[in-house]
């Protein structure tokens, strides 16, 4: 039976004290996020008995209702139609942020940075997923089926698969400008300047096929190249450009705003970016990329054990988003993603533990709701099963991490890598069509079965009498 988004939205409003009690409304891929004026008006028990709501938890001043991928968009739309004011996750004002701090405790600078990076890269991910799937399809045709593509078809396929990663600074500066409150169209222009064909290609300079441009200052000669396939310089350029644009708007008369603001923003951003900020941040990015590659290539699969076992602890805090730009950078520079199969193992581990809890559950209604939380994990979305099932019961979450560690160990030991990034679990299999498909499936099955079997053996659902005793 299809879930009724309108009914769920009405029940949510009734369970939180009505529309006027909502201070901020937003949502992510699976959860509706609410910040309330009066938290005491929320009826948690009523929320958790609604068909369509997979779970509820409170974190960082937000009431987070787990609805699942796709369905959360429908419920959010119904709430907007009912008159609830829409506000995107990235649209925090200063006053809103301070109120949130008082309601849920101050977020650390690192948490704020993590959220900012997530907001920048989430809009880009669908393009990267599509590109990765195209890479997998080409790999299947060429490496899997042995089909020899003509020069024309090969070049066209490279246009499809390489463009997004080579010109990733354009996407990043666009999204960063939008995130930091600047004009997205200026971000696009800025990104295009970073990869302009007038500048020597970064990779040609790296491999000695071209010489950098030299910008001379008294006592200094600064080499300048393009910023193809770079992430962090584009983020900082977007941030700088947004700051410059805002400052310019404060001092430039409205009559001259259309002429002078874009001119000054692009001019100053490019000078600072190409000459000062860009080279420094690029060096930091290269050192970070080298370290990450070193970590995941540690002997005996140790990197996979650590990452596969611990990444879900970062997911609890939302800090797992810090890995997104690293994955994108890895694919942009090397053409493969070592993190993807290990992250998939971590998700499969939580899915296996969640399935074990479902098998233990004898209450049919609760079991049905639990199944709805487990299914998204097979499509790469781990939050429902983790927050609604495993984490509250503790041991299934830990045993899910064990499955992730075992699967991550195999993936790292075999040197398994995806041809793209952005998608995991069953949809992610398309990234391995050309090479490693069988090993990828084995990693998923091993991680899932490890957590499933260990949770079936270790975890025990408390009996009614034990629950009553615990409440006394």
N, C-alpha and C positions, 0 to 999 in steps of 0.2 A: 504494500500500500504506500502510495506516494506521501511524503511528508508535506504538511500544510504550512507554508512559510508565513502566511498571514496569521494563522492561529498561534504559531510559535511567537511571532512578534507581539501579538496582543498579550500573550501570557507573560512574556518577558517584561513588558511595560507594567503589567499588574503586579509582578513579583518584585519590582524595584522601587515602587512608590510613585509610578507614573512618569509621564514625559517631563514634568517640571523638575524632577529630581536628577535628571541627566545633565551633567556639566560638560561632558565630552563623549562623543561617540565615534568609534573607528572600528576597523576590522583588518585582520591579516588573511592569510590563505585559508585558515580553518576556524578562527576564533573571533567572536564579537567582543570588542573591548569597550568597557564602560567605566567612566569616572563619575561618581555620584556626589551630590551636595551632602547627602546624609546617608552614610553607609548602613545605618541601623535599620533603614526601611526595607532593605533587601531581604527577601524570603528565600533562603538557599534551598530549603527542603522542597518548596514548590517548584523551583527551577529544575531540580534534578529528577522530577517525576513526569516531565513533559516529553512526549514522543517527538524525537527530532533533536533533543539536546543530549549530547553524549557525555557531558561533564561540566564542572565549574571549578574554578580556583581563583584565588586573589593573589596578585603579584604586582609590586612596584606601584601601588596606588590604583591599580586597575582591576575591575571585576571582569574576568575573562570567561566567556561562555563558549564551550566547544560545540560547534555546529557541523563541522566538516566542510571539505572543499566543495565549492559550487553552491551548496545550500546556504552558507554564510552570506553569500552575495544576495541571495533572494530575500533572506530575513532582513538584512541591512536595507535593501531597497524598500521593503514593506515599512520599516521604521521611518524611513525618510518620507514615504507617502503619508504616514500618520502624523507628520509634522515635526518629527525630531530633527533638530538642526544637524546638518552634515558637517563633519570636520575630518579631514584626512589626517593620518598618523603623523605626517611631516609638517602639518600646519599648526604647530604650537606657537602661541604668542608668549611673550615674557611673563605676563600675568598668569597664564594657564600653567606654565612650567612651575612657577613658584607655588601655586596652589597644589599642584600635583606633588611637589616635594613635601608639603605639609601633610597631605593626605596619605602618602605612601612611603615617606622617607626619601632623603635626597639620593638621586642617582649619582654614581661616581662619574668622573670625567671619562673614564674608559667605557662605561655603559652608554653615555651620551654619544661618544664617538662611534661605538658599535651600531647604535640605532641610526646614526647619520649615514654610515656606510651602507647599512641595509636599505635605507630609503633611496640612496643613489643607485644601487645596483638592482633592486627588485624590478624596476621598469625595463631594465636591459635584458634580464634573464630570458624572456621568451625568444628574443632574437638569437641569443647564444644557444638555446636549446634547438631551435630550428636549424641553425648552422651545424651543430653537432650531429643532428640526425642526418643531414645531408652528407657529412663526412662519413658516417657509418654506412649509408647507402652506397657511396662511391667505393668504400672499402669492400663491401659485399660483392659488388660487381667485378672489381678489379682483382682483389686478393682472394675472395671466396669462390667466385664462379670462373675466374680466369679470363674475363672478357677484356679485350684490348680496346681501349678507347682511342678514337682518332684525335689528332692534335686539336682540332676545333672543339670536340666534346670535352677533352681534358681541360682546355683553357676555360671553357664555359663552366665546368664543374669547379675549377679553382676560383672563378669569380663568385660562385655561390658559397663556397666554403671558407675562403680566405678573407673576403672583403671586410666582414664584421670585425674580425680580430685585428687585421692590419689597421683599420680605421677606428678601432675601439676608442681612441681619445675623443673622437667626435661625439660618440654616444655618451661618454662619461662627462664631458664638459657640458653637454646639453642637460643631462640629468642633475649634475652638480649645481649648475646655475639655477635650475628650478628648485632644488632642495634648499639652497642658501638665499632664495628670495630675489634672484636676478632675472634678467630676461632670457628665456631659453633660446631664442633665436640668436642672441649674441653668443651664447654658449656654443651653438652649432658653428658659427663663423670662427670662433676662437679655436675650436677643435680642428676645423679644416685647415687653419693656418699652421697648427702643430704638425700636420702631416702633408704640408704643401710640397709639391714636386720640386719647387725651387730650392728647398733645403735638402742637403745630402741625406740619403736614406740611412737611418740608424744602423741597419744591418750591413749595408755596404761599407760603412765606416768601420764597423766592428770587425769585419772580415778582410779589411784592407783593400777593398775594391773602390773606395772613394775617400776623399779627404774632407774633413769637416771645414765649415766656414770659420774664420777666425775673427772674433770681435776684440779689438785692441783697446785697452784702457791703460793709463799710465802705470807701468810696472806689471801689467797683466795681459796675457793673451788667452781669451776664453774661447774654446772650441764649441761650435754650435752645429747640431744635427737635427734631423726630424725626430719626432717622438712616436714613430710607428710602434704599435703593439704595447704601449705603455699605459699604466693605470694611475698610479699615485700622482705623477706630475699633472695629469689631466684633472684629477680631483682638486688638487691645490690651485691649479689655474682657474678652475670654476669658482672656487672659494674667493680667490683674490679678485676676479672680475666682478663677482657679486658685490663685494665690499666697495670696490671702486665705483661701480654704478650707483649704489645707494648714496655714497658720499657726494658724487657729482650731482645727483638729483637734489640734494639739500642746498647746494650753492648756486646752481645754474638756473637762471630765470626760465619760467615756463615757455616763454617765447622761443628760447634757444635750445630747449631741452632735446627736441627731436634731432637737432644737428650736432650739438656738442657732446651730449651724454654718450651715445654709442661710439663716437670718435675717440673721446678720452678713455673710455673703458677698454676698447680694443688696443689702442696705442700703448697705454701704460701696462696693461695685462701682458701683452706680447713682449715688451721690453723686460719687464720683471721676470716673466716666465722663461723666455729663451736665454737670458743672460745670467740670471741669479737663481731663481727658485727651481726652474726646470732641471738644470744640471745637478744641483744638490740633491733634489728629491729622486732623480733618476739613479744616482749613485746609491742612495738608501734602498731604493726598490731592487736594484740588482743584487745588493748584499743580502736582502731579505729573501729573494728568490733562490739564491745560491744556498742559503741556510736551509730553506724548506726542502729543496731537492736533496740536500745532504741527509736531512732527517729521515725522509721517506725512503732513502736508499741505504739505510743502516743495515748491517749484516744480520742474518738470521730472522729477518722480518720484524725486528724490534720496533721500528717506526710504526708499522701497521698495528701491532699489539697496543701500543700506547694510544695512538689516535683512535682506533676502533673501539677501545675500551673506555675512553674518557670524553669523546666528543659530545655524548649526550648530557654530560654534566654541564658543558658549555651551553647546550640547547636550553637547559632549565633557565639560565640567566639571559638568554638571547644573544650571547656573545659568539655563537657559532657563525653569525653573519660575517665575522671578521675573516672567515676562510673563503668567502665568495670572491673578493678581489684577488686573492692568492691563486685560486683555481683558474680564474680568467687569465691572469698573468702567465700562469704555467702553460696554458693552452696557446696563448698568443705567442709565447717565445719558443716553445718546443713542439707544439702540435699535439700534445697529449696531456692527460690529467691523471696523475697518480692518486689524487685524493678521492676521486669519485668512487672507485670500487671499495675503498676502505670505509667511506661514509655510508655506502650502500650496505655494507656488512653491519654497521652500527644500527641502521634502521631495521634490517632483517632480524637482528637480535631482539629489539624491542617488540617486533611483530610476533616472534616466536613466544616470548614471555607472555604477551597479551593473550595469545591463543590458549596457552596453558591455563591462565586464569579463567578464561571463558569455559574451558572444559570442566574446571572445578565448580563453576557457578551452577547451582541447582534452581535458582529462581528464574523462571522463563523470561519475565519482563526485563530483569537486570541483564540476563544473558543476551537478549536481543539488542539492548542498548550498547552492550560491550562490543558485539560484533560490528556495529556501526562505527565504533572507534578504531577497531583493528584494520578494517578494510582500507582506509586511506594510506596506511603504512606500506601497503603493497604497491602504491603509486607514488611513494617517496615522501609522504607527509607523516612525520612521526609524532607530532604534538598530541593528536587525539588519544592514541593508545598510551602514550607516556603520561600525560597529565590526568587523563580520566581513569586509567586502570593501574598502570605499573607503579608510578611514583607514589601515590597514596598508600600502596601496600608494601612499599620499600623493597622487599626481597625480589619481587619480579623485575623491578627496575635494575637492581644490581646484577641479577642473572641475565637480563637482557644485555647489559654492558659486557658481561662475560662472553656471550655469543658474538657480540661485536668485536671483541678482542681476538677471538679465535678466527673469525672470518677475515678480519683485518690482517692477521698474521699470515694467512694463506695468500691473500691478495698481494701483500708486500713481498712475501717470499718468492712468489711467481713473477714479480715485476709487472703485475696486471695494470693496464692503463686504458683510459677511455679516449676515444678519438675526438671528444668534445666535452662540454660541461653543462651543468644546469639541471640535469634530470637523473634520477636514480631508480633503483628497484626495477620493476617490470618495464616501464617506459625507457629506463636507462639501458636496457639490453640492446636497443638499437644503436647505441654508441660503440658496441663491440661486434657488430655484424661482420666487419672485415677481419678482425683478429681478436681472439680471446673470448669469444661468445660462450663457449663451453665452460671455460674456467670461471667466467663471471657467474654463470648459473650455479656452479659448484660452490662458489663463495657464499652466495645467497642461501643455498640449502644447508651448508655447514653452519653458518651463523644462526639461521632460524632453528635448525634441529637441536643445536647445542643449548640454546636458551629454552626451547620448548621442553626438552627432556629434563633438563636440570630444574626448571620451574615446576614441572609435574611431580618430580621427586621431592623437592624441598618445600614448596609452598603449600600451605593448608588454609583454606577459607575458614575463618572462625565460625564456630557453631553458634546458634542463637543464645545458648546459655552462657557461652564465653563472652559474647557481646554485652549481655546484660550485666555480667560480673564486672566487665571493664568500665561500664558506665557508673557503677556504684562508687 
